[in-house]
Amino acid sequence: MKNLVLFHRLELTEMFLALSKHLDKSFSLIHVAYSNHEVRLLREHGVSDKVICFKDEISKLLSSDLEINTNDLKMLDDEILEVTNGNFNLNGAIQSDRGFSVLNYKESLILTSSYSIFWENLIINNNVDFIMHEDITLMMNFICAIKCKKYNAKYIY
């Protein structure tokens, strides 16, 4: 059975809840909720499976005094360049995220690194085949799509 991640954020939660009722026999579903708000909605609608809270997991990574090193940043930059056929690099992706405008450069690198660690671990540890979310508009889902490509999963939007 293929593993499908449903990344619930805002209105997608309701859509994915309806959709998941038709998919649970064909896929092993993994629910990732953006915040505790989406976790609550999933619980209210009877999702009793494990739900991973994205913001909580990112907070754990950030509070672990995540160190950024040039080798990891270079590897991530190379991944982005390869997957986007040279159209984006790490700095370009940071500049393109409207949410990063309130962060300084080092904070942006640390947050991007935490996204990278989260998505890579999720995909590898759960043998993810598909991740369903929204159009790629923010660093959190851009990095998700990069990691999907790297590990042969499909990012569906």
C-alpha positions as CSV (number, residue, x, y, z in Angstrom):
1,M,0.0,0.0,0.0
2,K,1.3,3.5,-0.9
3,N,1.9,6.1,1.8
4,L,0.1,9.4,1.4
5,V,0.7,12.4,3.5
6,L,-2.2,14.9,3.8
7,F,-0.8,18.2,4.9
8,H,-3.8,20.0,6.5
9,R,-3.7,23.8,6.6
10,L,-6.7,26.1,6.9
11,E,-9.5,25.1,4.5
12,L,-7.5,22.1,3.1
13,T,-8.4,20.4,6.4
14,E,-12.1,20.1,5.5
15,M,-11.4,19.1,1.9
16,F,-8.8,16.5,2.9
17,L,-11.2,15.1,5.6
18,A,-13.8,14.5,2.9
19,L,-11.3,13.1,0.5
20,S,-9.6,10.8,3.1
21,K,-12.8,8.8,3.6
22,H,-12.4,7.6,0.0
23,L,-8.7,7.1,0.2
24,D,-8.2,5.1,3.4
25,K,-8.7,1.8,1.7
26,S,-6.2,2.5,-1.1
27,F,-3.6,4.4,0.8
28,S,-1.9,4.4,4.2
29,L,-2.7,7.9,5.3
30,I,-0.4,10.1,7.3
31,H,-2.0,13.3,8.7
32,V,0.3,16.3,9.1
33,A,-1.6,19.3,10.6
34,Y,-0.1,22.7,10.2
35,S,-1.1,23.8,13.7
36,N,-3.1,22.8,16.8
37,H,-6.1,24.4,15.1
38,E,-6.0,21.8,12.4
39,V,-5.2,19.0,14.9
40,R,-8.4,20.0,16.8
41,L,-10.5,19.9,13.6
42,L,-9.2,16.5,12.7
43,R,-10.0,15.1,16.1
44,E,-13.5,16.7,16.0
45,H,-14.1,14.9,12.7
46,G,-13.1,11.5,14.1
47,V,-9.5,11.2,13.0
48,S,-8.1,9.0,15.7
49,D,-4.8,8.1,13.9
50,K,-1.6,9.8,14.8
51,V,-1.5,13.4,13.7
52,I,1.8,15.2,13.4
53,C,1.6,18.9,14.2
54,F,4.0,20.7,11.8
55,K,4.4,23.8,14.0
56,D,5.2,21.7,17.1
57,E,7.8,19.7,15.2
58,I,9.4,22.8,13.8
59,S,9.4,24.4,17.3
60,K,11.2,21.4,18.7
61,L,13.8,21.6,16.0
62,L,14.3,25.3,16.6
63,S,14.5,24.9,20.4
64,S,17.1,22.3,20.0
65,D,19.6,25.0,19.2
66,L,19.8,23.9,15.6
67,E,23.2,24.9,14.2
68,I,23.5,25.7,10.6
69,N,26.8,24.8,8.9
70,T,28.0,25.6,5.5
71,N,28.1,22.0,4.3
72,D,24.4,21.5,5.0
73,L,23.5,24.8,3.4
74,K,25.6,23.9,0.4
75,M,23.9,20.5,0.1
76,L,20.5,22.1,0.3
77,D,21.4,24.8,-2.2
78,D,22.7,22.1,-4.6
79,E,19.4,20.1,-4.2
80,I,17.3,23.2,-4.9
81,L,19.5,24.1,-8.0
82,E,19.2,20.5,-9.3
83,V,15.5,20.0,-8.8
84,T,14.6,23.4,-10.2
85,N,17.0,23.0,-13.2
86,G,19.0,26.0,-12.0
87,N,16.0,28.3,-11.8
88,F,16.2,28.7,-8.0
89,N,18.8,28.6,-5.3
90,L,18.6,28.8,-1.6
91,N,19.0,32.6,-1.5
92,G,16.4,33.1,-4.2
93,A,13.9,30.8,-2.4
94,I,14.4,32.8,0.8
95,Q,13.9,36.1,-1.0
96,S,10.7,34.7,-2.6
97,D,9.0,33.8,0.7
98,R,6.8,36.7,1.8
99,G,6.7,35.3,5.4
100,F,10.5,35.6,5.7
101,S,10.4,39.4,5.3
102,V,10.2,39.8,9.1
103,L,13.2,37.5,9.7
104,N,16.9,38.4,9.3
105,Y,19.0,36.2,7.0
106,K,20.4,33.9,9.7
107,E,16.9,33.3,11.1
108,S,15.7,32.5,7.6
109,L,18.5,30.0,7.1
110,I,17.7,28.4,10.5
111,L,14.0,28.1,9.7
112,T,14.7,26.8,6.2
113,S,17.1,24.2,7.7
114,S,14.4,23.1,10.2
115,Y,11.9,22.6,7.3
116,S,14.5,20.6,5.4
117,I,15.2,18.3,8.4
118,F,11.5,17.9,9.1
119,W,10.4,17.0,5.5
120,E,13.5,14.7,4.9
121,N,12.9,12.8,8.1
122,L,9.1,12.5,7.5
123,I,9.6,11.2,3.9
124,I,12.4,8.8,4.8
125,N,11.0,7.5,8.1
126,N,7.5,6.9,6.7
127,N,8.5,5.7,3.2
128,V,6.3,8.5,1.8
129,D,5.1,8.1,-1.8
130,F,2.9,11.2,-2.1
131,I,2.4,14.5,-0.2
132,M,-0.8,16.4,-0.9
133,H,-0.9,20.1,0.0
134,E,-1.4,23.4,-1.7
135,D,0.4,25.3,-4.5
136,I,4.0,26.0,-3.7
137,T,4.0,29.5,-2.4
138,L,6.0,29.4,0.9
139,M,9.4,28.0,1.9
140,M,7.7,25.3,4.0
141,N,6.1,23.7,1.0
142,F,8.9,24.6,-1.4
143,I,11.3,22.6,0.7
144,C,8.7,19.8,0.9
145,A,8.5,19.6,-2.9
146,I,12.3,19.6,-3.2
147,K,12.6,16.7,-0.7
148,C,9.8,14.9,-2.5
149,K,11.7,15.1,-5.8
150,K,15.0,14.0,-4.1
151,Y,13.4,10.9,-2.6
152,N,11.1,10.0,-5.5
153,A,7.8,11.0,-3.8
154,K,5.2,13.1,-5.6
155,Y,4.1,16.5,-4.4
156,I,0.4,16.8,-5.3
157,Y,-1.3,20.2,-5.3
